[in-house]
Amino acid sequence: MADPHASALLSRHAGLDARIADEERRPAPDQGMIASLKKQKLKIKEALAGL
């Protein structure tokens, strides 16, 4: 049985990936937003590694 917390984290991680990709495709990507999203993604990855 899958851990619901891990599933939620994986879902958030995938959502952040999509948001980063969308921002990077814009004509003038907001580098500050991309950096913030990547930091959030890293925190989720660290949380998953700790499970």
C-alpha distance matrix in Angstrom:
0.0 3.8 6.6 8.9 11.9 11.3 10.9 14.1 15.8 15.3 16.6 19.5 20.2 20.6 22.8 25.0 25.4 26.7 29.0 30.4 31.0 32.7 34.9 35.9 37.1 39.4 43.1 43.3 39.8 39.5 38.9 38.3 35.5 34.0 34.2 32.6 29.6 29.2 29.3 26.5 24.5 25.2 24.2 20.7 20.5 21.7 19.1 16.3 18.1 18.2 14.5
3.8 0.0 3.8 6.1 8.7 7.6 7.2 10.5 12.0 11.5 13.0 15.8 16.4 17.0 19.2 21.2 21.7 23.1 25.3 26.6 27.5 29.2 31.2 32.2 33.6 35.9 39.6 39.6 36.1 35.7 35.1 34.5 31.7 30.2 30.4 28.8 25.8 25.5 25.6 22.8 20.7 21.6 20.6 17.0 17.0 18.3 15.8 12.9 15.1 15.6 12.0
6.6 3.8 0.0 3.8 5.5 5.3 6.3 8.7 10.0 10.6 12.4 14.4 15.3 16.6 18.5 20.1 21.1 22.8 24.5 25.8 27.2 28.8 30.5 31.7 33.4 35.4 39.1 38.8 35.2 34.4 33.7 32.7 30.0 28.8 28.7 26.8 24.1 23.9 23.5 20.6 19.0 19.7 18.1 14.8 15.2 16.0 13.1 10.8 13.3 13.0 9.4
8.9 6.1 3.8 0.0 3.8 5.5 5.0 6.1 8.6 9.8 10.4 12.3 14.1 15.3 16.4 18.4 19.9 21.1 22.6 24.3 25.8 27.0 28.6 30.3 31.8 33.6 37.3 37.0 33.5 32.6 32.2 31.1 28.2 27.3 27.5 25.3 22.6 22.9 22.6 19.3 18.1 19.4 17.7 14.2 15.5 16.7 13.5 11.8 15.0 14.8 11.6
11.9 8.7 5.5 3.8 0.0 3.8 5.4 5.1 6.2 8.6 9.9 10.7 12.3 14.3 15.3 16.6 18.4 20.1 21.1 22.6 24.5 25.8 27.0 28.6 30.6 32.2 35.8 35.1 31.5 30.3 29.7 28.4 25.6 24.9 24.7 22.4 20.0 20.2 19.4 16.2 15.4 16.4 14.2 11.0 12.7 13.5 10.0 9.1 12.4 11.9 9.2
11.3 7.6 5.3 5.5 3.8 0.0 3.8 5.4 5.0 6.1 8.5 9.8 10.3 12.3 14.1 15.2 16.4 18.4 19.9 20.9 22.5 24.3 25.7 26.8 28.8 30.7 34.3 33.8 30.2 29.3 28.5 27.5 24.9 23.6 23.4 21.6 18.9 18.6 18.2 15.4 13.7 14.5 13.1 9.6 10.2 11.5 8.7 6.5 9.8 10.3 7.7
10.9 7.2 6.3 5.0 5.4 3.8 0.0 3.8 5.4 5.1 6.1 8.7 9.8 10.6 12.3 14.3 15.3 16.7 18.5 20.0 21.2 22.7 24.4 25.8 27.3 29.3 33.0 32.8 29.3 28.8 28.4 27.6 24.7 23.4 23.8 22.0 19.0 19.1 19.3 16.3 14.4 16.0 15.1 11.3 12.2 14.3 11.9 9.6 13.0 13.9 11.4
14.1 10.5 8.7 6.1 5.1 5.4 3.8 0.0 3.8 5.5 5.1 6.2 8.6 9.9 10.5 12.4 14.3 15.4 16.5 18.4 20.1 21.1 22.6 24.4 26.0 27.6 31.3 30.9 27.4 26.5 26.3 25.3 22.2 21.4 21.9 19.6 16.7 17.4 17.5 14.0 12.8 14.9 13.5 10.0 12.0 14.0 11.3 10.2 14.0 14.6 12.6
15.8 12.0 10.0 8.6 6.2 5.0 5.4 3.8 0.0 3.8 5.4 5.1 6.1 8.6 9.8 10.5 12.3 14.3 15.2 16.4 18.4 19.9 21.0 22.4 24.5 26.2 29.8 29.1 25.4 24.5 23.8 22.7 20.0 18.9 18.9 16.9 14.2 14.3 14.1 11.0 9.5 11.2 10.0 6.3 8.2 10.3 8.1 7.1 10.9 11.8 10.7
15.3 11.5 10.6 9.8 8.6 6.1 5.1 5.5 3.8 0.0 3.8 5.5 4.9 6.2 8.6 9.9 10.5 12.5 14.3 15.3 16.6 18.4 20.0 21.1 22.8 24.9 28.5 28.3 24.7 24.3 23.6 23.2 20.4 18.7 19.2 17.8 14.6 14.3 15.1 12.3 9.8 11.8 11.7 8.0 8.5 11.5 10.2 8.1 11.4 13.3 12.1
16.6 13.0 12.4 10.4 9.9 8.5 6.1 5.1 5.4 3.8 0.0 3.8 5.4 5.2 6.2 8.7 9.9 10.7 12.4 14.3 15.5 16.6 18.5 20.1 21.4 23.3 27.0 26.9 23.6 23.2 23.2 22.7 19.5 18.2 19.3 17.7 14.2 14.9 16.0 12.9 10.9 13.7 13.6 10.1 11.5 14.6 13.1 11.5 15.0 16.7 15.4
19.5 15.8 14.4 12.3 10.7 9.8 8.7 6.2 5.1 5.5 3.8 0.0 3.8 5.4 5.0 6.2 8.6 9.9 10.5 12.2 14.2 15.2 16.4 18.3 20.1 21.5 25.2 24.7 21.2 20.4 20.2 19.4 16.2 15.3 16.2 14.2 10.9 12.0 12.8 9.4 8.1 11.3 10.9 7.9 10.2 13.0 11.8 11.3 14.7 16.2 15.6
20.2 16.4 15.3 14.1 12.3 10.3 9.8 8.6 6.1 4.9 5.4 3.8 0.0 3.8 5.4 5.2 6.3 8.8 10.0 10.6 12.4 14.3 15.4 16.5 18.6 20.5 24.1 23.6 19.9 19.4 18.7 18.3 15.5 13.8 14.4 13.2 9.7 9.7 11.0 8.4 5.7 8.7 9.4 6.5 7.6 11.0 10.8 9.9 12.8 15.0 14.9
20.6 17.0 16.6 15.3 14.3 12.3 10.6 9.9 8.6 6.2 5.2 5.4 3.8 0.0 3.8 5.4 5.0 6.3 8.7 9.9 10.6 12.4 14.3 15.4 16.8 19.0 22.6 22.7 19.3 19.5 19.2 19.5 16.4 14.4 15.9 15.1 11.4 11.6 13.7 11.5 8.7 11.9 13.1 10.3 10.8 14.5 14.3 12.9 15.6 18.2 17.7
22.8 19.2 18.5 16.4 15.3 14.1 12.3 10.5 9.8 8.6 6.2 5.0 5.4 3.8 0.0 3.8 5.4 5.1 6.3 8.7 9.9 10.6 12.4 14.3 15.6 17.1 20.9 20.8 17.6 17.4 17.8 17.7 14.3 13.1 15.0 13.7 10.0 11.4 13.5 10.9 9.3 13.0 13.8 11.4 12.9 16.3 15.9 15.2 18.2 20.3 19.9
25.0 21.2 20.1 18.4 16.6 15.2 14.3 12.4 10.5 9.9 8.7 6.2 5.2 5.4 3.8 0.0 3.8 5.3 5.0 6.1 8.5 9.7 10.5 12.2 14.3 15.7 19.3 18.7 15.1 14.6 14.5 14.3 11.1 9.6 11.3 10.1 6.3 7.7 10.0 7.9 6.4 10.1 11.4 9.9 11.4 14.5 14.8 14.7 17.3 19.4 19.8
25.4 21.7 21.1 19.9 18.4 16.4 15.3 14.3 12.3 10.5 9.9 8.6 6.3 5.0 5.4 3.8 0.0 3.8 5.5 5.2 6.2 8.6 10.0 10.6 12.5 14.7 18.2 18.1 14.7 15.0 14.6 15.4 12.5 10.0 12.0 12.0 8.3 8.3 11.4 10.3 7.7 10.9 13.1 11.6 11.8 15.4 16.2 15.5 17.6 20.3 20.7
26.7 23.1 22.8 21.1 20.1 18.4 16.7 15.4 14.3 12.5 10.7 9.9 8.8 6.3 5.1 5.3 3.8 0.0 3.8 5.4 5.1 6.1 8.6 9.9 10.7 12.8 16.5 17.0 13.9 14.7 15.3 16.3 13.1 11.1 13.9 13.8 10.2 11.2 14.4 13.0 11.0 14.5 16.4 14.6 15.4 18.9 19.4 18.5 21.0 23.6 23.6
29.0 25.3 24.5 22.6 21.1 19.9 18.5 16.5 15.2 14.3 12.4 10.5 10.0 8.7 6.3 5.0 5.5 3.8 0.0 3.8 5.5 5.1 6.1 8.6 10.0 11.1 14.8 14.6 11.4 11.6 12.5 13.1 9.7 8.5 11.6 11.1 7.8 9.9 12.8 11.5 10.7 14.2 15.8 14.8 16.1 19.2 19.7 19.6 22.1 24.3 24.7
30.4 26.6 25.8 24.3 22.6 20.9 20.0 18.4 16.4 15.3 14.3 12.2 10.6 9.9 8.7 6.1 5.2 5.4 3.8 0.0 3.8 5.5 5.2 6.1 8.7 10.3 13.6 13.1 9.5 9.9 9.9 11.1 8.4 5.9 8.9 9.6 6.7 7.6 11.1 10.9 9.8 12.7 15.0 14.6 15.3 18.3 19.5 19.5 21.4 23.9 24.8
31.0 27.5 27.2 25.8 24.5 22.5 21.2 20.1 18.4 16.6 15.5 14.2 12.4 10.6 9.9 8.5 6.2 5.1 5.5 3.8 0.0 3.8 5.5 5.1 6.3 9.0 12.3 12.9 10.0 11.7 12.0 14.0 11.6 9.0 12.2 13.3 10.5 10.8 14.6 14.4 12.7 15.5 18.1 17.3 17.5 20.8 22.0 21.5 23.3 26.1 26.8
32.7 29.2 28.8 27.0 25.8 24.3 22.7 21.1 19.9 18.4 16.6 15.2 14.3 12.4 10.6 9.7 8.6 6.1 5.1 5.5 3.8 0.0 3.8 5.5 5.3 6.8 10.5 11.4 8.9 10.8 12.3 14.1 11.3 9.8 13.5 14.2 11.6 13.0 16.4 15.9 14.9 18.0 20.2 19.4 20.1 23.4 24.3 23.9 26.1 28.7 29.1
34.9 31.2 30.5 28.6 27.0 25.7 24.4 22.6 21.0 20.0 18.5 16.4 15.4 14.3 12.4 10.5 10.0 8.6 6.1 5.2 5.5 3.8 0.0 3.8 5.4 5.4 8.8 8.5 5.5 7.0 8.7 10.6 8.2 7.0 10.8 11.8 10.0 11.6 14.8 14.9 14.6 17.4 19.5 19.4 20.3 23.2 24.3 24.5 26.5 28.9 29.8
35.9 32.2 31.7 30.3 28.6 26.8 25.8 24.4 22.4 21.1 20.1 18.3 16.5 15.4 14.3 12.2 10.6 9.9 8.6 6.1 5.1 5.5 3.8 0.0 3.8 5.5 8.1 8.1 5.4 8.0 8.5 11.5 10.0 7.7 11.1 13.1 11.5 11.9 15.4 16.2 15.3 17.6 20.3 20.4 20.6 23.5 25.1 25.1 26.6 29.3 30.4
37.1 33.6 33.4 31.8 30.6 28.8 27.3 26.0 24.5 22.8 21.4 20.1 18.6 16.8 15.6 14.3 12.5 10.7 10.0 8.7 6.3 5.3 5.4 3.8 0.0 3.8 6.5 8.3 7.1 10.5 11.8 14.8 13.1 11.3 14.8 16.6 14.7 15.5 19.0 19.4 18.4 20.9 23.6 23.2 23.5 26.6 28.0 27.7 29.3 32.2 33.0
39.4 35.9 35.4 33.6 32.2 30.7 29.3 27.6 26.2 24.9 23.3 21.5 20.5 19.0 17.1 15.7 14.7 12.8 11.1 10.3 9.0 6.8 5.4 5.5 3.8 0.0 3.8 5.4 5.3 8.6 11.0 13.7 12.2 11.5 15.1 16.5 15.3 16.6 19.9 20.3 19.9 22.5 24.8 24.7 25.5 28.3 29.7 29.7 31.5 34.1 35.0
43.1 39.6 39.1 37.3 35.8 34.3 33.0 31.3 29.8 28.5 27.0 25.2 24.1 22.6 20.9 19.3 18.2 16.5 14.8 13.6 12.3 10.5 8.8 8.1 6.5 3.8 0.0 3.8 6.2 9.6 11.9 14.9 14.3 13.8 17.0 18.8 18.1 19.3 22.3 23.2 22.9 25.2 27.7 28.0 28.5 31.2 32.8 33.0 34.6 37.2 38.3
43.3 39.6 38.8 37.0 35.1 33.8 32.8 30.9 29.1 28.3 26.9 24.7 23.6 22.7 20.8 18.7 18.1 17.0 14.6 13.1 12.9 11.4 8.5 8.1 8.3 5.4 3.8 0.0 3.8 6.5 8.8 11.7 11.7 11.7 14.5 16.3 16.3 17.6 20.2 21.4 21.6 23.7 26.0 26.7 27.4 29.8 31.5 32.1 33.6 35.9 37.3
39.8 36.1 35.2 33.5 31.5 30.2 29.3 27.4 25.4 24.7 23.6 21.2 19.9 19.3 17.6 15.1 14.7 13.9 11.4 9.5 10.0 8.9 5.5 5.4 7.1 5.3 6.2 3.8 0.0 3.8 5.9 8.8 8.4 7.9 10.9 12.8 12.6 13.8 16.5 17.6 17.8 19.9 22.2 22.9 23.7 26.0 27.6 28.3 29.8 32.1 33.5
39.5 35.7 34.4 32.6 30.3 29.3 28.8 26.5 24.5 24.3 23.2 20.4 19.4 19.5 17.4 14.6 15.0 14.7 11.6 9.9 11.7 10.8 7.0 8.0 10.5 8.6 9.6 6.5 3.8 0.0 3.8 5.5 5.4 6.3 8.8 10.1 10.8 12.4 14.5 15.6 16.6 18.5 20.4 21.5 22.6 24.6 26.1 27.2 28.8 30.7 32.3
38.9 35.1 33.7 32.2 29.7 28.5 28.4 26.3 23.8 23.6 23.2 20.2 18.7 19.2 17.8 14.5 14.6 15.3 12.5 9.9 12.0 12.3 8.7 8.5 11.8 11.0 11.9 8.8 5.9 3.8 0.0 3.8 5.4 5.0 6.1 8.6 9.8 10.4 12.3 14.3 15.1 16.3 18.5 20.0 20.7 22.4 24.4 25.6 26.7 28.7 30.6
38.3 34.5 32.7 31.1 28.4 27.5 27.6 25.3 22.7 23.2 22.7 19.4 18.3 19.5 17.7 14.3 15.4 16.3 13.1 11.1 14.0 14.1 10.6 11.5 14.8 13.7 14.9 11.7 8.8 5.5 3.8 0.0 3.8 5.4 5.2 6.2 8.7 9.9 10.7 12.5 14.2 15.4 16.8 18.7 20.0 21.2 22.9 24.6 25.8 27.4 29.4
35.5 31.7 30.0 28.2 25.6 24.9 24.7 22.2 20.0 20.4 19.5 16.2 15.5 16.4 14.3 11.1 12.5 13.1 9.7 8.4 11.6 11.3 8.2 10.0 13.1 12.2 14.3 11.7 8.4 5.4 5.4 3.8 0.0 3.8 5.4 5.0 6.1 8.5 9.9 10.6 12.2 14.2 15.5 16.7 18.3 20.0 21.3 22.7 24.4 26.0 27.6
34.0 30.2 28.8 27.3 24.9 23.6 23.4 21.4 18.9 18.7 18.2 15.3 13.8 14.4 13.1 9.6 10.0 11.1 8.5 5.9 9.0 9.8 7.0 7.7 11.3 11.5 13.8 11.7 7.9 6.3 5.0 5.4 3.8 0.0 3.8 5.4 5.1 6.1 8.6 9.9 10.4 12.2 14.4 15.4 16.3 18.4 20.0 21.0 22.4 24.5 26.1
34.2 30.4 28.7 27.5 24.7 23.4 23.8 21.9 18.9 19.2 19.3 16.2 14.4 15.9 15.0 11.3 12.0 13.9 11.6 8.9 12.2 13.5 10.8 11.1 14.8 15.1 17.0 14.5 10.9 8.8 6.1 5.2 5.4 3.8 0.0 3.8 5.5 5.1 6.2 8.7 9.8 10.5 12.5 14.4 15.2 16.5 18.5 20.0 21.0 22.8 24.9
32.6 28.8 26.8 25.3 22.4 21.6 22.0 19.6 16.9 17.8 17.7 14.2 13.2 15.1 13.7 10.1 12.0 13.8 11.1 9.6 13.3 14.2 11.8 13.1 16.6 16.5 18.8 16.3 12.8 10.1 8.6 6.2 5.0 5.4 3.8 0.0 3.8 5.4 5.1 6.3 8.6 9.9 10.8 12.7 14.3 15.5 16.8 18.7 20.1 21.4 23.4
29.6 25.8 24.1 22.6 20.0 18.9 19.0 16.7 14.2 14.6 14.2 10.9 9.7 11.4 10.0 6.3 8.3 10.2 7.8 6.7 10.5 11.6 10.0 11.5 14.7 15.3 18.1 16.3 12.6 10.8 9.8 8.7 6.1 5.1 5.5 3.8 0.0 3.8 5.4 5.1 6.2 8.7 10.0 10.7 12.4 14.3 15.4 16.6 18.5 20.2 21.6
29.2 25.5 23.9 22.9 20.2 18.6 19.1 17.4 14.3 14.3 14.9 12.0 9.7 11.6 11.4 7.7 8.3 11.2 9.9 7.6 10.8 13.0 11.6 11.9 15.5 16.6 19.3 17.6 13.8 12.4 10.4 9.9 8.5 6.1 5.1 5.4 3.8 0.0 3.8 5.4 4.9 6.1 8.7 9.8 10.4 12.3 14.2 15.2 16.4 18.5 20.3
29.3 25.6 23.5 22.6 19.4 18.2 19.3 17.5 14.1 15.1 16.0 12.8 11.0 13.7 13.5 10.0 11.4 14.4 12.8 11.1 14.6 16.4 14.8 15.4 19.0 19.9 22.3 20.2 16.5 14.5 12.3 10.7 9.9 8.6 6.2 5.1 5.4 3.8 0.0 3.8 5.3 5.0 6.3 8.7 9.8 10.6 12.4 14.3 15.3 16.7 18.9
26.5 22.8 20.6 19.3 16.2 15.4 16.3 14.0 11.0 12.3 12.9 9.4 8.4 11.5 10.9 7.9 10.3 13.0 11.5 10.9 14.4 15.9 14.9 16.2 19.4 20.3 23.2 21.4 17.6 15.6 14.3 12.5 10.6 9.9 8.7 6.3 5.1 5.4 3.8 0.0 3.8 5.4 5.2 6.4 8.7 10.0 10.7 12.5 14.4 15.5 17.1
24.5 20.7 19.0 18.1 15.4 13.7 14.4 12.8 9.5 9.8 10.9 8.1 5.7 8.7 9.3 6.4 7.7 11.0 10.7 9.8 12.7 14.9 14.6 15.3 18.4 19.9 22.9 21.6 17.8 16.6 15.1 14.2 12.2 10.4 9.8 8.6 6.2 4.9 5.3 3.8 0.0 3.8 5.5 5.2 6.2 8.7 9.9 10.6 12.4 14.4 15.7
25.2 21.6 19.7 19.4 16.4 14.5 16.0 14.9 11.2 11.8 13.7 11.3 8.7 11.9 13.0 10.1 10.9 14.5 14.2 12.7 15.5 18.0 17.4 17.6 20.9 22.5 25.2 23.7 19.9 18.5 16.3 15.4 14.2 12.2 10.5 9.9 8.7 6.1 5.0 5.4 3.8 0.0 3.8 5.4 5.0 6.2 8.6 9.8 10.5 12.4 14.6
24.2 20.6 18.1 17.7 14.2 13.1 15.1 13.5 10.0 11.7 13.6 10.9 9.4 13.1 13.8 11.4 13.1 16.4 15.8 15.0 18.1 20.2 19.5 20.3 23.6 24.8 27.7 26.0 22.2 20.4 18.5 16.8 15.5 14.4 12.5 10.8 10.0 8.7 6.3 5.2 5.5 3.8 0.0 3.8 5.4 5.1 6.2 8.7 9.8 10.7 12.8
20.7 17.0 14.8 14.2 11.0 9.6 11.3 10.0 6.3 8.0 10.1 7.9 6.5 10.3 11.4 9.9 11.6 14.6 14.8 14.6 17.3 19.4 19.4 20.4 23.2 24.7 28.0 26.7 22.9 21.5 20.0 18.7 16.7 15.4 14.4 12.7 10.7 9.8 8.7 6.4 5.2 5.4 3.8 0.0 3.8 5.4 5.0 6.2 8.6 9.9 10.9
20.5 17.0 15.2 15.5 12.7 10.2 12.2 12.0 8.2 8.5 11.5 10.2 7.6 10.8 12.9 11.4 11.8 15.4 16.1 15.3 17.5 20.1 20.3 20.6 23.5 25.5 28.5 27.4 23.7 22.6 20.7 20.0 18.3 16.3 15.2 14.3 12.4 10.4 9.8 8.7 6.2 5.0 5.4 3.8 0.0 3.8 5.4 5.1 6.2 8.7 10.2
21.7 18.3 16.0 16.7 13.5 11.5 14.3 14.0 10.3 11.5 14.6 13.0 11.0 14.5 16.3 14.5 15.4 18.9 19.2 18.3 20.8 23.4 23.2 23.5 26.6 28.3 31.2 29.8 26.0 24.6 22.4 21.2 20.0 18.4 16.5 15.5 14.3 12.3 10.6 10.0 8.7 6.2 5.1 5.4 3.8 0.0 3.8 5.4 5.0 6.3 9.0
19.1 15.8 13.1 13.5 10.0 8.7 11.9 11.3 8.1 10.2 13.1 11.8 10.8 14.3 15.9 14.8 16.2 19.4 19.7 19.5 22.0 24.3 24.3 25.1 28.0 29.7 32.8 31.5 27.6 26.1 24.4 22.9 21.3 20.0 18.5 16.8 15.4 14.2 12.4 10.7 9.9 8.6 6.2 5.0 5.4 3.8 0.0 3.8 5.4 5.1 6.7
16.3 12.9 10.8 11.8 9.1 6.5 9.6 10.2 7.1 8.1 11.5 11.3 9.9 12.9 15.2 14.7 15.5 18.5 19.6 19.5 21.5 23.9 24.5 25.1 27.7 29.7 33.0 32.1 28.3 27.2 25.6 24.6 22.7 21.0 20.0 18.7 16.6 15.2 14.3 12.5 10.6 9.8 8.7 6.2 5.1 5.4 3.8 0.0 3.8 5.3 5.3
18.1 15.1 13.3 15.0 12.4 9.8 13.0 14.0 10.9 11.4 15.0 14.7 12.8 15.6 18.2 17.3 17.6 21.0 22.1 21.4 23.3 26.1 26.5 26.6 29.3 31.5 34.6 33.6 29.8 28.8 26.7 25.8 24.4 22.4 21.0 20.1 18.5 16.4 15.3 14.4 12.4 10.5 9.8 8.6 6.2 5.0 5.4 3.8 0.0 3.8 5.5
18.2 15.6 13.0 14.8 11.9 10.3 13.9 14.6 11.8 13.3 16.7 16.2 15.0 18.2 20.3 19.4 20.3 23.6 24.3 23.9 26.1 28.7 28.9 29.3 32.2 34.1 37.2 35.9 32.1 30.7 28.7 27.4 26.0 24.5 22.8 21.4 20.2 18.5 16.7 15.5 14.4 12.4 10.7 9.9 8.7 6.3 5.1 5.3 3.8 0.0 3.8
14.5 12.0 9.4 11.6 9.2 7.7 11.4 12.6 10.7 12.1 15.4 15.6 14.9 17.7 19.9 19.8 20.7 23.6 24.7 24.8 26.8 29.1 29.8 30.4 33.0 35.0 38.3 37.3 33.5 32.3 30.6 29.4 27.6 26.1 24.9 23.4 21.6 20.3 18.9 17.1 15.7 14.6 12.8 10.9 10.2 9.0 6.7 5.3 5.5 3.8 0.0
